[in-house]
Amino acid sequence: MANVLVVDDAAFMRMTIKKMIEPHGHTVICEAENGIEAIKRFVEYRPDVVLLDITMPEMNGVEALKRIKEVDPNARVIICSAMGQQAMVAQTIQYGAKDFIVKPFEEDRLIAAIDKVLSR
């Protein structure tokens, strides 16, 4: 199963994601509340999967995604955001995101996304 970095500026969302994925055998090994922290945690912990919000203070998820992919082009990043606009989805996929989940999402959709990126 996967070691996961959860990045979201809302503590309740990080906790919700943790409660959704851990019963399925995945482990949240670290969390971050903005893009700057996300990059630091990624470098330090090298998680198998990153669940990354887009709208955050200090550095947004799109910029964090680009920087994480510079560190590791093979990083598995899933965007989890309330912004479901087609342009934003296309942009994150262009920068290397493996999937895009629109909030609010169901547990089954989140687990399926993690399983999908792990199988690649």
N, C-alpha and C positions, 0 to 999 in steps of 0.2 A: 504494500500500500504506500501512499505518498506522504512525504513531509511537505507541509504547506505553509507558505507565507501569506497571511491575510492582510490586505492593505485597504483601509477605509477610515475616513475621518470620524465616523460615528462609532463609538464604542459598542453601542447596542447591536450594530450590524456585524461587527467583528465577533461578538459573542454569539449572535444568531448563526452565523456561518459555522463557527466552531461546533455549536450544538448539532448542526445538520450533518457535518462531515465526519466527526469523530466516531459516531456509532457505526459507520461504514468502514472503519479500520484506518482512516487517514488521521494524521497527527498535525495539529497546528503547532509548528515548532517556533514560530515567532509572529509578531504582529507589528504593523506600522500605521501611523495615522496621517501620513502625507508622503509625497513622492520622494522627498529627500531621505526620510527614514527608510523607505522601501528599498532604495538602492543600497544603503548601508547594511540593512538586514540581509538583502540578497547576497551581497559580497561575503558577509560574515557566516551565514548559515547554509548557503547554496541549496535552497529548497528544491524539491522535485517539481512543484507547481506553485505559481503565484496567482492569487485571486486579487485583482487590482481594480479599485474604483477609479473613475475618471475625474470627477469634480472633488478636489481637495485643496486645502490651503497650501501655501508655500511652493509646491510643485504639483501640477496636475498629473493624472495617470497617463496621459498620452506622452508627455515628456519623460516620465519615469519609465514607461515601456521602452522608449527609444534608448534610454541610457542603460537599462537592464540588458537589452539585446546587444549593446556595444560591449558590455562586460562578458556576456555569454550568448552568442548567436543562437544556441540551441535551447535557451530558456523557454520553458512552457508557461505562458502567461494567458490567463483567462480574464477578460474584462467583465466586471460586474458593475453595471451602472444603470441608473434610472434614465439616462439619456439614450433613447433608442433610435435616434435619427440615423437614417441610412448613411449620410456623409460621415458621421462619427464611427459607425461600424466599419465602413470601408477604410477609413483612415487607420484605425487600430489594426485591422487585418493587414494593411499595407506595411505597417511598422513591425509586424511579426506576431501579433496576438493569435493564439490558436483557436479561440472561441470568444463569443460575446454573449453575455446573459443580461437580459433586461430585468431590473428590479421593479416590483417585487417578483422574486422567482420562487418556484417550488423546489423542495428538497430533491426530488427525483431529477429535475433538470440540472441542478448543480452537480449531483453525483455523476450523472451521465456525461457532463462536460469534462469532469476530472478524469473519469475512466477513459474517455475518448482521447484526451491529450496524452495520457500515460501509455496508450497502446500504439502511439505513433513512433 
